Amino acid sequence: MSKSEVVSRETTLHVRDACLCLHVQRAARALARRFDTVFRPLGITNGQFSLMMSLNRPVAPGNGEVAALLAMDRTTLTAALKPLERRGLVTVRPNPEDRRGRVLSLTAKGRKLLAQAVPIWTETHAAVEAEIAEFGPDRLRRSLQALSGLGGKAGPE
């Protein structure tokens, strides 16, 4: 192996300490574990909470719209919906305007579970924001939105 094919220890440490992708991934995993833990008594994960929340609207969204909001591809969204559908929390039906697409909605059971989850989310989210208050949670949100290509918007309606 030639010397040019060896990455120095200094470079490894620099990447470990400076890599935004690594730091965001680690923080995301830690937050996901924290919310998974508090949602466990309801039998949902943080991802399922976010998915169900994305369906909480007056008009049932299409699968493409939800996939875009959650930054998922449609295949991943379909897989994420299956356990919620099996539990009777969401329905997936053909889009009446375009039979190739699907519309997604919460069932009454799903709305009830979501209503139980919101106070848990509110309390946990407030604790997280308090922990990072000195760094500016709003600034962090704007920075993450900019990185996600949303430029300061939370996402599609």
ZADO-1210 file (C-alpha; in nm, 4 decimals, padded with zeros to 6 digits):
<atoms>
<atom x="00.0000" y="00.0000" z="00.0000" code="MET" pos="1"/>
<atom x="00.1453" y="00.3358" z="-00.0965" code="SER" pos="2"/>
<atom x="00.1676" y="00.6219" z="00.1500" code="LYS" pos="3"/>
<atom x="-00.0932" y="00.8218" z="-00.0489" code="SER" pos="4"/>
<atom x="-00.3498" y="00.5459" z="00.0196" code="GLU" pos="5"/>
<atom x="-00.3200" y="00.5835" z="00.3978" code="VAL" pos="6"/>
<atom x="-00.5437" y="00.8265" z="00.5816" code="VAL" pos="7"/>
<atom x="-00.3604" y="00.9823" z="00.8733" code="SER" pos="8"/>
<atom x="-00.4857" y="00.9604" z="01.2301" code="ARG" pos="9"/>
<atom x="-00.5044" y="01.3406" z="01.2334" code="GLU" pos="10"/>
<atom x="-00.7407" y="01.3335" z="00.9355" code="THR" pos="11"/>
<atom x="-00.9551" y="01.0684" z="01.1035" code="THR" pos="12"/>
<atom x="-00.9815" y="01.2801" z="01.4183" code="LEU" pos="13"/>
<atom x="-01.0566" y="01.5932" z="01.2170" code="HIS" pos="14"/>
<atom x="-01.3414" y="01.4212" z="01.0325" code="VAL" pos="15"/>
<atom x="-01.4749" y="01.2780" z="01.3611" code="ARG" pos="16"/>
<atom x="-01.4783" y="01.6223" z="01.5210" code="ASP" pos="17"/>
<atom x="-01.5878" y="01.8343" z="01.2223" code="ALA" pos="18"/>
<atom x="-01.8195" y="01.6201" z="01.0100" code="CYS" pos="19"/>
<atom x="-02.1658" y="01.7762" z="01.0130" code="LEU" pos="20"/>
<atom x="-02.3201" y="01.4617" z="00.8676" code="CYS" pos="21"/>
<atom x="-02.1814" y="01.2474" z="01.1504" code="LEU" pos="22"/>
<atom x="-02.2954" y="01.4931" z="01.4185" code="HIS" pos="23"/>
<atom x="-02.6455" y="01.5260" z="01.2734" code="VAL" pos="24"/>
<atom x="-02.6776" y="01.1467" z="01.2403" code="GLN" pos="25"/>
<atom x="-02.5642" y="01.0890" z="01.5998" code="ARG" pos="26"/>
<atom x="-02.8006" y="01.3556" z="01.7316" code="ALA" pos="27"/>
<atom x="-03.0873" y="01.2177" z="01.5223" code="ALA" pos="28"/>
<atom x="-03.0295" y="00.8668" z="01.6552" code="ARG" pos="29"/>
<atom x="-03.0151" y="00.9907" z="02.0150" code="ALA" pos="30"/>
<atom x="-03.3372" y="01.1904" z="01.9712" code="LEU" pos="31"/>
<atom x="-03.5058" y="00.8972" z="01.7980" code="ALA" pos="32"/>
<atom x="-03.4150" y="00.6649" z="02.0873" code="ARG" pos="33"/>
<atom x="-03.5450" y="00.9187" z="02.3389" code="ARG" pos="34"/>
<atom x="-03.8806" y="00.9575" z="02.1645" code="PHE" pos="35"/>
<atom x="-03.9056" y="00.5826" z="02.0938" code="ASP" pos="36"/>
<atom x="-03.8711" y="00.5252" z="02.4684" code="THR" pos="37"/>
<atom x="-04.1478" y="00.7668" z="02.5677" code="VAL" pos="38"/>
<atom x="-04.3829" y="00.6416" z="02.2939" code="PHE" pos="39"/>
<atom x="-04.3217" y="00.2740" z="02.3758" code="ARG" pos="40"/>
<atom x="-04.6221" y="00.2492" z="02.6159" code="PRO" pos="41"/>
<atom x="-04.8459" y="00.3480" z="02.3229" code="LEU" pos="42"/>
<atom x="-04.6876" y="00.0868" z="02.0985" code="GLY" pos="43"/>
<atom x="-04.5504" y="00.3344" z="01.8438" code="ILE" pos="44"/>
<atom x="-04.2100" y="00.4648" z="01.7440" code="THR" pos="45"/>
<atom x="-04.1083" y="00.8253" z="01.6867" code="ASN" pos="46"/>
<atom x="-04.1194" y="00.7573" z="01.3118" code="GLY" pos="47"/>
<atom x="-04.4742" y="00.6268" z="01.3360" code="GLN" pos="48"/>
<atom x="-04.5731" y="00.9328" z="01.5401" code="PHE" pos="49"/>
<atom x="-04.4316" y="01.1616" z="01.2708" code="SER" pos="50"/>
<atom x="-04.6038" y="00.9627" z="00.9980" code="LEU" pos="51"/>
<atom x="-04.9381" y="00.9711" z="01.1775" code="MET" pos="52"/>
<atom x="-04.8982" y="01.3427" z="01.2479" code="MET" pos="53"/>
<atom x="-04.8356" y="01.4012" z="00.8763" code="SER" pos="54"/>
<atom x="-05.1740" y="01.2427" z="00.8049" code="LEU" pos="55"/>
<atom x="-05.3586" y="01.4604" z="01.0545" code="ASN" pos="56"/>
<atom x="-05.5230" y="01.7003" z="00.8099" code="ARG" pos="57"/>
<atom x="-05.8709" y="01.7763" z="00.6839" code="PRO" pos="58"/>
<atom x="-05.8100" y="01.6315" z="00.3362" code="VAL" pos="59"/>
<atom x="-05.6384" y="01.2951" z="00.3007" code="ALA" pos="60"/>
<atom x="-05.2969" y="01.3493" z="00.1394" code="PRO" pos="61"/>
<atom x="-05.1478" y="01.1447" z="-00.1389" code="GLY" pos="62"/>
<atom x="-04.8576" y="00.9129" z="-00.0720" code="ASN" pos="63"/>
<atom x="-04.6213" y="01.1331" z="-00.2756" code="GLY" pos="64"/>
<atom x="-04.7088" y="01.4371" z="-00.0664" code="GLU" pos="65"/>
<atom x="-04.6443" y="01.2500" z="00.2595" code="VAL" pos="66"/>
<atom x="-04.3232" y="01.0973" z="00.1274" code="ALA" pos="67"/>
<atom x="-04.1966" y="01.4455" z="00.0372" code="ALA" pos="68"/>
<atom x="-04.2855" y="01.5886" z="00.3777" code="LEU" pos="69"/>
<atom x="-04.1067" y="01.3063" z="00.5588" code="LEU" pos="70"/>
<atom x="-03.8147" y="01.2986" z="00.3112" code="ALA" pos="71"/>
<atom x="-03.8826" y="00.9310" z="00.2346" code="MET" pos="72"/>
<atom x="-03.9044" y="00.7491" z="-00.0921" code="ASP" pos="73"/>
<atom x="-04.2435" y="00.5948" z="-00.1685" code="ARG" pos="74"/>
<atom x="-04.1223" y="00.2390" z="-00.1115" code="THR" pos="75"/>
<atom x="-04.0001" y="00.3252" z="00.2387" code="THR" pos="76"/>
<atom x="-04.3273" y="00.5056" z="00.3109" code="LEU" pos="77"/>
<atom x="-04.5281" y="00.2031" z="00.1963" code="THR" pos="78"/>
<atom x="-04.3277" y="-00.0207" z="00.4305" code="ALA" pos="79"/>
<atom x="-04.3727" y="00.2256" z="00.7193" code="ALA" pos="80"/>
<atom x="-04.7491" y="00.2358" z="00.6652" code="LEU" pos="81"/>
<atom x="-04.7998" y="-00.1424" z="00.6759" code="LYS" pos="82"/>
<atom x="-04.7800" y="-00.1916" z="01.0561" code="PRO" pos="83"/>
<atom x="-05.0032" y="00.1118" z="01.1155" code="LEU" pos="84"/>
<atom x="-05.2517" y="-00.0193" z="00.8632" code="GLU" pos="85"/>
<atom x="-05.2469" y="-00.3673" z="01.0230" code="ARG" pos="86"/>
<atom x="-05.3252" y="-00.2088" z="01.3622" code="ARG" pos="87"/>
<atom x="-05.6179" y="-00.0202" z="01.2116" code="GLY" pos="88"/>
<atom x="-05.4576" y="00.3213" z="01.2715" code="LEU" pos="89"/>
<atom x="-05.4404" y="00.4337" z="00.9075" code="VAL" pos="90"/>
<atom x="-05.6134" y="00.3536" z="00.5824" code="THR" pos="91"/>
<atom x="-05.4561" y="00.3447" z="00.2389" code="VAL" pos="92"/>
<atom x="-05.6921" y="00.3607" z="-00.0568" code="ARG" pos="93"/>
<atom x="-05.6724" y="00.4402" z="-00.4263" code="PRO" pos="94"/>
<atom x="-05.6692" y="00.8089" z="-00.5117" code="ASN" pos="95"/>
<atom x="-06.0074" y="00.8829" z="-00.6741" code="PRO" pos="96"/>
<atom x="-05.8428" y="01.1455" z="-00.8970" code="GLU" pos="97"/>
<atom x="-05.5544" y="00.9221" z="-01.0090" code="ASP" pos="98"/>
<atom x="-05.5978" y="00.5487" z="-00.9552" code="ARG" pos="99"/>
<atom x="-05.2200" y="00.4970" z="-00.9761" code="ARG" pos="100"/>
<atom x="-05.1715" y="00.6916" z="-00.6524" code="GLY" pos="101"/>
<atom x="-05.2913" y="00.6320" z="-00.2979" code="ARG" pos="102"/>
<atom x="-05.4487" y="00.8570" z="-00.0375" code="VAL" pos="103"/>
<atom x="-05.3638" y="00.8078" z="00.3260" code="LEU" pos="104"/>
<atom x="-05.5737" y="00.8868" z="00.6297" code="SER" pos="105"/>
<atom x="-05.5954" y="00.8280" z="01.0003" code="LEU" pos="106"/>
<atom x="-05.8773" y="00.6105" z="01.1272" code="THR" pos="107"/>
<atom x="-06.0752" y="00.7052" z="01.4387" code="ALA" pos="108"/>
<atom x="-05.8498" y="00.4668" z="01.6316" code="LYS" pos="109"/>
<atom x="-05.5435" y="00.6372" z="01.4829" code="GLY" pos="110"/>
<atom x="-05.6720" y="00.9838" z="01.5751" code="ARG" pos="111"/>
<atom x="-05.7346" y="00.8653" z="01.9329" code="LYS" pos="112"/>
<atom x="-05.3836" y="00.7226" z="01.9630" code="LEU" pos="113"/>
<atom x="-05.2336" y="01.0378" z="01.8147" code="LEU" pos="114"/>
<atom x="-05.4250" y="01.2467" z="02.0703" code="ALA" pos="115"/>
<atom x="-05.2716" y="01.0313" z="02.3461" code="GLN" pos="116"/>
<atom x="-04.9233" y="01.0733" z="02.1968" code="ALA" pos="117"/>
<atom x="-04.9286" y="01.4528" z="02.1612" code="VAL" pos="118"/>
<atom x="-04.8945" y="01.5335" z="02.5345" code="PRO" pos="119"/>
<atom x="-04.6037" y="01.2876" z="02.5554" code="ILE" pos="120"/>
<atom x="-04.4393" y="01.4540" z="02.2564" code="TRP" pos="121"/>
<atom x="-04.5050" y="01.8014" z="02.4012" code="THR" pos="122"/>
<atom x="-04.3424" y="01.7187" z="02.7343" code="GLU" pos="123"/>
<atom x="-04.0437" y="01.5412" z="02.5826" code="THR" pos="124"/>
<atom x="-03.9944" y="01.8056" z="02.3160" code="HIS" pos="125"/>
<atom x="-04.0009" y="02.0830" z="02.5787" code="ALA" pos="126"/>
<atom x="-03.7343" y="01.8970" z="02.7774" code="ALA" pos="127"/>
<atom x="-03.5144" y="01.8628" z="02.4681" code="VAL" pos="128"/>
<atom x="-03.5539" y="02.2318" z="02.3843" code="GLU" pos="129"/>
<atom x="-03.4674" y="02.3252" z="02.7445" code="ALA" pos="130"/>
<atom x="-03.1492" y="02.1182" z="02.7216" code="GLU" pos="131"/>
<atom x="-03.0340" y="02.3074" z="02.4128" code="ILE" pos="132"/>
<atom x="-03.1811" y="02.6472" z="02.5000" code="ALA" pos="133"/>
<atom x="-02.8397" y="02.8156" z="02.5157" code="GLU" pos="134"/>
<atom x="-02.7730" y="02.7096" z="02.1546" code="PHE" pos="135"/>
<atom x="-03.1035" y="02.8389" z="02.0193" code="GLY" pos="136"/>
<atom x="-03.3537" y="02.5700" z="01.9155" code="PRO" pos="137"/>
<atom x="-03.5088" y="02.8022" z="01.6548" code="ASP" pos="138"/>
<atom x="-03.1684" y="02.8646" z="01.5008" code="ARG" pos="139"/>
<atom x="-03.1030" y="02.4906" z="01.4924" code="LEU" pos="140"/>
<atom x="-03.4393" y="02.4286" z="01.3233" code="ARG" pos="141"/>
<atom x="-03.3674" y="02.6926" z="01.0584" code="ARG" pos="142"/>
<atom x="-03.0219" y="02.5464" z="00.9968" code="SER" pos="143"/>
<atom x="-03.1592" y="02.1947" z="00.9582" code="LEU" pos="144"/>
<atom x="-03.4337" y="02.3197" z="00.7263" code="GLN" pos="145"/>
<atom x="-03.1717" y="02.4931" z="00.5135" code="ALA" pos="146"/>
<atom x="-02.9688" y="02.1712" z="00.4942" code="LEU" pos="147"/>
<atom x="-03.2785" y="01.9739" z="00.3960" code="SER" pos="148"/>
<atom x="-03.3447" y="02.2108" z="00.1070" code="GLY" pos="149"/>
<atom x="-03.6527" y="02.3627" z="00.2647" code="LEU" pos="150"/>
<atom x="-03.4850" y="02.6986" z="00.3223" code="GLY" pos="151"/>
<atom x="-03.6527" y="02.8055" z="00.6462" code="GLY" pos="152"/>
<atom x="-03.9888" y="02.6358" z="00.5865" code="LYS" pos="153"/>
<atom x="-04.0938" y="02.3416" z="00.7987" code="ALA" pos="154"/>
<atom x="-04.2039" y="02.1511" z="00.4898" code="GLY" pos="155"/>
<atom x="-04.4926" y="02.1083" z="00.2511" code="PRO" pos="156"/>
<atom x="-04.8382" y="02.1692" z="00.3953" code="GLU" pos="157"/>
</atoms>
